[in-house]
Amino acid sequence: MAMDLDNNKMVMFPNSKKVEGDNLPDYKGEGMYEGVKFEVGLWKNVSKAGSQYLGGKLSAPFQGGAGTGSGAGAQSSTISDAPPPY
């Protein structure tokens, strides 16, 4: 099932492929900023002072195949059920 993604919003889901000790994000999702779609990965972290926080990474949408993401040219506003490739 695909979800409509509103401009300047994002949606995150727990990463079902996460295994304790790996480098995969704890949460993954997609966002739309000013009409440009991007992927988001969030990791649970603990600061040196002991405070818990989420750190993240934004990237161009995965396009499949041997090429790279399409970058700023991505204009789609629908989220697919296919998991991002993290």
QUIWOTA-V223790 format. One record per residue. N is the residue number from 1. RES is the residue in one letter. SS is DSSP state (alpha for helix, beta for strand, coil for the rest). PSI is psi in whole degrees, 0 to 359 (none if undefined). Layout:
N;RES;SS;PSI, N;RES;SS;PSI
This chain:
1;M;coil;135, 2;A;coil;148, 3;M;beta;142, 4;D;beta;139, 5;L;coil;117, 6;D;coil;152, 7;N;coil;142, 8;N;coil;31, 9;K;beta;164, 10;M;beta;163, 11;V;beta;137, 12;M;beta;146, 13;F;beta;149, 14;P;beta;141, 15;N;coil;108, 16;S;coil;346, 17;K;coil;1, 18;K;coil;132, 19;V;coil;137, 20;E;coil;128, 21;G;coil;350, 22;D;coil;178, 23;N;coil;7, 24;L;coil;150, 25;P;coil;153, 26;D;coil;329, 27;Y;beta;147, 28;K;beta;157, 29;G;beta;195, 30;E;beta;158, 31;G;beta;168, 32;M;beta;123, 33;Y;beta;119, 34;E;coil;43, 35;G;coil;0, 36;V;beta;124, 37;K;beta;143, 38;F;beta;162, 39;E;beta;151, 40;V;beta;137, 41;G;beta;133, 42;L;beta;138, 43;W;beta;139, 44;K;beta;134, 45;N;beta;164, 46;V;beta;126, 47;S;coil;168, 48;K;coil;333, 49;A;coil;358, 50;G;coil;3, 51;S;coil;136, 52;Q;beta;142, 53;Y;beta;166, 54;L;beta;130, 55;G;beta;148, 56;G;beta;173, 57;K;beta;135, 58;L;beta;142, 59;S;beta;163, 60;A;beta;149, 61;P;coil;143, 62;F;coil;131, 63;Q;coil;355, 64;G;coil;171, 65;G;coil;195, 66;A;coil;346, 67;G;coil;184, 68;T;coil;175, 69;G;coil;163, 70;S;coil;356, 71;G;alpha;220, 72;A;alpha;347, 73;G;alpha;352, 74;A;coil;121, 75;Q;coil;5, 76;S;coil;147, 77;S;coil;21, 78;T;beta;135, 79;I;beta;129, 80;S;coil;164, 81;D;coil;347, 82;A;coil;129, 83;P;coil;145, 84;P;coil;156, 85;P;coil;40, 86;Y;coil;none
